[in-house]
């Protein structure tokens, strides 16, 4: 059990206590309870920054530390592992923040483990939202907080979403209550190249660095279709058309190739001074060398096919198409190329390129061997109900005649999602050695009545529907002590 003592009247102390001791455990070099140092340990897994061209390959390092935790045994629930396995009356053991064992009721529970009775409930891996703008488009949604689109040039590959994240966004807390344990935060889609994405752990934190997933690879947000041509064509700039979009991608990668080649030559010969750093080209050179993943906003099948051809021309790989409303039209090609499709179930028709959406899209993309179908939110409300979005996709797939089990469909918001953002070796499934990211649901997660009862991140209880101590709120939500009294006094004087 985690206990907190309030030591004085400061709001920061009060907020830390309500936020599961975030000040003491998420920030800036604090040691985890078992003596390990998460940030230091992440050095074993090289951070894929694409900054071979920089003196410091990791200039904004994660300071993430797991919250206080016990060794836990979750027993009696129906376990969906994220690996197509369903275990009735299962046992999930989590020790030192990692999944230790998953098995049937006969699995022995070691002495000293805190036992959580999950009988009558369901247990899944933590839910991963691969397309989120929490923190960069936070609540309240006012212009002063709109930090997701650097809509000043068609190519803003030099910007990083993490430098816009506001950790106090109340959306992180409501997402956690929906079972979300990990999120990829992306820039917006105004530009051909919108900038770098960042993956975060969904824990209360005062700083962005305290949420940053140690060692997770960066992505770069690319956008095809209507958005870039609408934004820049309206200003009498290029791109104004689809062909302008493609010319812009090609020109940018030609520049990145030249930049990479100059650095390669300098490293080989050591002659003269190194080339001048260019932040835009550093990101795209990282795409070319495979250390930065391409997260590509793209709706139409024909445009996805063009983007695949551009990737072949310049020798890089697209990791995922986002939104991908017409992905069902080229599901075999996506599977053959190893490209994930990160989709909604029911959003369609809000612009021309979104007209051909069908609810069975996810299920049809999932059908070919080797596929990677994922459900995402792109929305502060939908992220709280990704399990329901998966349920709708499952129902639509079954109605289309596909034989899909719930044990498989949960992968659309867990293990496939982890694969889509390059962290599948660490989380996304309940397998020994993976991070202890676990959700206990009140009912079958594919039911509209299901709610997340408890959420564990790295084995630490971070949300409990029944215990206010584990229902964190941010400083912003708490407000300022005495502010209401001061305001009332001022208003009384004005009368």
Buried (B, 14 or more C-beta within 10 A) or exposed (E): EBEBEEEEEEEEBBBBBBBBBBBBBBBEEBEBBEEBBBBEEBEEBEBBBBBBBEEEBBEBBBBBBBBBBBBBBBBBBBBBBBBBBBBEBBBBBBBBBBBBBBBEEEBEBEEEBEEBEBEEBBBBBBBBBBBBBBBBBBBEEEEEBBBBBBBEBBBBBBBBBBEBBBBBBBBBBBBBBBBBBBBBBBBBBBBBBBBBBBBBBBBBBBBBBBBBBBBBBBBBBBBBBBBBBEBBBEEEEBBBEBEBBBBBBEBBBEBBBEBBEBBBEBEEEEEEEEBEEBBBBBBBBBBBBEBBBBBBBBBBBEBBBBBBEBBEEBEBBBBBBBBBBBBBBBBBBBBEBEBBBBBBBEBBEEEEBBEBBBBBBBBBBBBBEEBBBBBBBBBBEBBBBBBBBBBBBBBBBBEBEBEBEBBBBBBBBBBBBBBBBBBBEBBBBBBEEBBBBBBBBBBBBBBEEBBBBBBBBBBBBBBBBEEEBBBBBBBBBBEEEEEEEEEEEEEEEEE
